[in-house]
Amino acid sequence: MPISLSPMMMRQIIMDHYENPQYKHAPEGDVSKYEQVHMDSANCIDDIIVYVLVKDNKVIDACFDGVACTISTASTDIMCGLMIGKTFEEAKYIVEQYNNMIHEKEYNPDVLDEAIVFMNTAKQAARIHCATIGWDALDEILEHHHHEEK
Amino acid sequence: MIDPKQIRKDFPMYVNHIKMQGHDLVFLDNASTTFKPFPVLKAEEEYLTRFTSNTHRGDYDLCFTNDSKVAEARHVIGQFINAEDKEIVLTSGTTMSINFIAHGYADKFLKKDDEILLTVAEHASNILPWFEISKKIGCKVSFIPLDKEGRLTPENVRRVISNKTKIVAVAQVTNVLGFVNDIKEIAKITHEFGAIIACDGAQSVPHMKVDVKDLDVDFLSFSGHKLCGPTGTGVLYAKYELLEKMDPVLVGGGDNVKFETDASAKYLPAPAKFEAGTLNIQGIYGLVAAIKYIQEIGIENIEDFEKNIRKYAISRLKEIPDLVIYNENAEAGIITFNMKGVFAQDLATYLNSRGIACRSGQHCAKLLHHFTGELATVRMSMYFYTTKEDIDALVEALKNGGNFLDAYFA
């Protein structure tokens, strides 16, 4: 993904993922096999569950469901697409790069693909939570697994 | 007639030309909190620089000065709402005040089959304390239906109240829809059924004349920071016989006469028995100054001013074709809206990028979506320093929003 995305393209990507999210649904298979984390917010309507199916240190499937604003829906949808098929190490690296970008630190844009549309979130600090709510849920699942593996 | 441009000279947030996102700040979140004028700063500074010491049991002059200030606070607040000095309990804000009623009165006097009446338009602070009491003693919490517009009417109170009703807990002005409820009539109906009325005055006392004797409310709660006073200050008014009957929720230093090893304790008479622990003395200095400041401007003048600026705001906002206004006919200086096809929080973020402070979401009234059908709205709220230029800035921003997600890419 070129970093010279125009504002119009960035907006289009966010709106596409908000209006037609690909991963906003409950798991299609056996829900009990999925790890799930419920995230909600005191300040916003966000109230989502992130589902992740893991096997052999890999993210096999990821999806989410619930009520969420434009930014949280789009950022979580993009995240699910990015994570499917990644190993835990890869997934953790991507989450780390994404968080670095959100908090205006050095980051590697190559692994973030469409998620780089959230690069300016820090300018609207009140929305950082929206752009990270799904990612925080995933991170919790990865952390949890990390400890289980040990 | 209030001239907000003159008024602004009293407020450091205006005098200092505070900016947000590179624009002059347009502050339209006054239902949330308000700016503080110089006299409030000066009063607090006075405590910090000249009168720092505690209250109670002062054997020296400084303490005596602060005890006098607390007495003055009760007097000034009492006069402001037409109550006796001894009926004024100093709290940290509306939330603490309502919790005192729930845990100090309802918990003691309500029984399993009793009922507490609320509305879905109430703020969390006027719902959750009652939920907790209901869980604890098994009494019922019911909701008085709102009318088509979202208003609480005396007729609807009459429709649902019964001999089982023991407490009617409603706001005089609701914090999202901004309707002024006919508390006097609702109090009358409540008393006919032998119940008491606990009025949430957080959004009314700063904006209109509130007279507890005229309204005949049993309890009135409000916050200092919404009427130009410091955060962490607030008031619980109660008819004195109720304060005498109620138990203190917090106990400890400063609210007792004596206690013994057999766990017996004698508390001070009300209102002091509710004021355990060191008071927010600095805040109380500020609160007294804030109320005096408001009185100098004149609460009736503030009410008139807000009515006019609201009319102006509504007429201007109606120029915007895609704007949905939820409370066009409300009386208070609160206007709640959404832009068709734009998520409320995206709209508020966009306004932030233009230096305009509004609030989006549920505004702590998390049951109101049962009424509006909207999960989130944007709320703008005014005060007596709000100018037509503030409204114009909001209207221009809304008109020229183009794509509201632009705030992300600026």
Interface residues (C-beta under 8 A of the other chain):
Chain A: P7 M10 R11 I14 M15 N43 C44 I45 V67 C69 T70 I71 V117 F118 N120 T121 K123 Q124 A126 R127 C130
Chain B: F343 Q345 D346 A348 T349 N352 S353 G361 Q362 L375 A376 N403 L405 D406 A407 Y408 F409 A410
